[in-house]
Amino acid sequence: MLAQQRQQAILERVRRTGGVRVADLVRDLGVSDMTIRRDLEALADRGLIEKVHGGATVAGPGSTEEPGFAAKSVRQQPEKEAIARAAAPLVRPGSAVALSAGTTTWTFAHHLVDVPDLTLITNSVRVAEVFHRSGRPGQTVVLVGGVRTPSDALVGPIAVQAIRSLNVDTLVLGVHGMNARAGFTTPNLLEAETDRELVAAAQQLVVLADHTKWGTVGISTIARLDRADVLVTDSGLDKEARDELAGHVGELIVAEPA
């Protein structure tokens, strides 16, 4: 396969799935890691894709663009893992915890599978699967119903009605973006409504957001910055942004990626 044909195949896959991993392309196209990285570089130089850690995603996100789970899962992986590790001690055994949908909360879920006597409420198909696969006795998982979004969230009136009847100790919320004016935001109007119900049901709000979320604004606000009791981010966030956030949230935790 010629370089041009290979790059076209890569571009079509990115557009179809929202994101690709270098390792998967090496396996599927039968070329070297270096060749794939050169192809991604060439496509990125033309503005056709956005290179991320370990792969690439579609270029040019806007306030209503909602990448699929596969696209988001290849972004900021070390940062998300560091955030998940730092946030794990905030969940106590025997508590009722809600997890919103998203790749950061999905990463976080892997750190909760060994917490005893946990009741988990989630609108994320992927998060529920993490606990289902673990099969730990003594844990209860409640997956609310609804319409499935590109990010594998269950949203809409069915989800909202189910959440309104619940009370949880802690909500761990993933967000699309955050800034001082708009607060915590998402590009999906129905997901914003569902997330707002999760916020209302929780005694404590913990937000997980890597540094790239700062300055990104989705079309709909979930909550103001000062609603967050704890915000866990990573050390890639610059000092000015840290100072801004520290002035709004209850506690700011900065995790250091490995």
Buried (B, 14 or more C-beta within 10 A) or exposed (E): EEEEEBBBBBBEBBEEBBBBBBEBBBEEBEBEEEBBBBBBEBBBEEEBBBBBEBBBBBBEBEBEBBBBBBBBBBBBBBBBBBBBBBBBEBBEEEBBBBBBBBBBBBBBBBBBBEBEEBBBBBBBBBBBBBBEEBEBEEBEBBBBBBBBBBBBBBBBEBBBEBBEEBEBBBBBBBBBBBBBEBBBBBBBEBBBBBBBBBBBBBEBBBBBBBBBBBEBBBBBBBBBBEBBBBBBBBEBBEEEBBEBBEEBBBEBBBBEBE
